[in-house]
């Protein structure tokens, strides 16, 4: 169970997500942008989505990212890259039950 006294705020969570997305941008060579309007505020933290700037500017489906898994920033500040095979709500529920969005497989980034 999350200790609310140690929970980061939404601004800090967004900064952690942006940092993670910046790393993904370097790896992919793409200009990636956080889609703030799609952020999910959950009891366990926040889920952030991102897209290529080219797609957001053009809205051309050919510019859209494929396989861009959402990022979970937990109240503790831990960052997890979610998958794309299940609905986001299932990853959130797995985290509630086991402390891991995949139900027991370690996914914390940066450790």
C-alpha positions in Angstrom: 0.0 0.0 0.0 1.3 3.5 -0.9 2.3 5.7 2.0 0.7 9.0 0.9 3.2 11.0 3.0 5.9 9.9 0.5 3.8 10.4 -2.6 5.3 12.8 -5.2 3.0 15.4 -6.8 1.7 15.5 -10.4 4.2 18.1 -11.4 7.1 15.8 -10.3 5.5 12.8 -12.0 5.2 14.7 -15.2 8.9 15.7 -15.0 9.9 12.0 -14.5 7.7 11.0 -17.5 9.3 13.8 -19.7 12.8 12.5 -18.7 11.9 9.0 -19.7 10.4 10.2 -23.0 13.5 12.2 -23.7 15.6 9.0 -23.3 13.2 7.2 -25.7 13.5 10.1 -28.2 17.3 9.9 -28.1 17.1 6.1 -28.7 14.6 6.4 -31.5 15.9 9.6 -33.1 12.3 11.0 -33.1 10.9 14.2 -31.5 8.5 12.8 -28.9 5.9 14.8 -27.0 4.0 14.1 -23.9 0.2 14.1 -24.5 -0.9 15.8 -21.3 -4.6 15.6 -22.2 -4.5 11.8 -22.1 -2.8 11.5 -18.7 -4.6 9.1 -16.3 -4.6 10.1 -12.7 -4.9 6.9 -10.7 -4.6 6.0 -7.0 -1.2 4.4 -7.6 0.2 7.3 -9.6 -0.1 8.6 -13.1 0.0 7.0 -16.6 1.5 9.2 -19.3 1.1 8.8 -23.1 3.3 10.3 -25.8 3.3 10.6 -29.5 5.6 11.9 -32.3 5.6 15.7 -32.8 5.3 15.0 -36.5 2.0 13.1 -36.1 0.6 15.8 -33.7 1.4 18.5 -36.3 0.2 16.6 -39.4 -2.4 14.2 -38.0 -1.3 11.9 -40.8 -1.6 8.3 -39.7 1.7 7.5 -41.4 3.5 9.7 -38.9 1.9 8.0 -35.9 4.1 6.0 -33.5 3.5 2.3 -33.2 4.3 0.4 -30.0 4.7 3.4 -27.9 3.9 1.9 -24.5 2.5 4.3 -21.9 4.7 5.2 -18.8 3.5 4.6 -15.3 5.0 7.0 -12.7 4.1 5.6 -9.3 3.4 7.8 -6.2 6.8 6.7 -4.9 8.5 8.1 -8.0 9.3 4.7 -9.6 8.9 4.7 -13.3 7.6 1.7 -15.3 7.2 1.2 -19.0 3.9 -0.4 -19.6 3.1 -2.8 -22.4 0.7 -2.5 -25.4 -0.8 -6.0 -25.2 -3.4 -5.3 -22.5 -5.6 -2.3 -21.7 -3.9 0.2 -19.4 -6.4 -0.5 -16.7 -5.2 -4.1 -16.5 -1.6 -2.9 -15.9 -2.9 -0.6 -13.2 -4.8 -3.4 -11.5 -1.8 -5.7 -11.7 0.2 -3.0 -10.0 -2.4 -2.6 -7.2 -2.4 -6.4 -6.6 1.3 -7.2 -6.9 3.3 -3.9 -7.0 4.2 -4.7 -10.6 2.2 -3.7 -13.7 3.0 -7.1 -15.2 1.9 -9.0 -12.2 5.3 -10.0 -10.8 7.9 -9.4 -13.6 10.3 -6.6 -12.6 9.8 -3.6 -14.9 11.2 -0.7 -12.9 13.3 1.5 -15.2 16.6 3.1 -14.2 17.7 0.5 -11.6 
